[in-house]
């Protein structure tokens, strides 16, 4: 089943790459108000989970310094979780019980403001250099086109993952792999529900140990 799904989705992978790469370097999203975003972040207690000076919740990712376009797209996906994949692949693009509840009241302008605020912050953690002595997983070759050799890339639509929490990276890769594994069935929502038409065929065949090694590698890189 995994091979069939990967072939079905992967058939359009080159087209998707061409389209998204062009869009990724195109015009940026509408400008938001960083001051309003800061006020909203305090009202919504965003930093209690995502942290600024601390790690925050171990289950939540670092988002300070992340790309605005990516942040805005994720907030919009959390706000309206629904199956967005074509044909029989009815898997949620992104859903999380806590994030969906918090983002449900947000307007489009509110999403832009929050994204503007967090994107303008220094990334966390900021290392002076990557850890070069650790083993480089071979799977980095599969990831580096979109995410870069060390987790930093120039595309506004693709997230930087260098310096991201290992536990978070592991959970997301497992969620992507799970979405590819379910085929045409509607997936029962769990805490981490996620599908991406490029990520699913990229990770459908990787093993748990490979996921751990890849996550460890990127988590030890600099976020800049």
Secondary structure, 3 states (H helix, E strand, C coil): CHHHHHHHHHCCHHHHHHHHHHHHCCCCCCCCCHHHHHHHHHHCCCHHHHCCCCCCCCCCCCCCCCCHHHHHHHHHHHHCCCECCCCCCCCECEECHHHHHHHCCCCHHHHHHHHHHHHCCCCCCCCCCCCCCCCCCCCHHHHHHHHCCCCCCCCCCCCCCCCCCHHHHHHHHHHHHHHHHCCCCCCCCCCCEECCCCHHHHHCCCCHHHHHHHHHHHHCCCCC
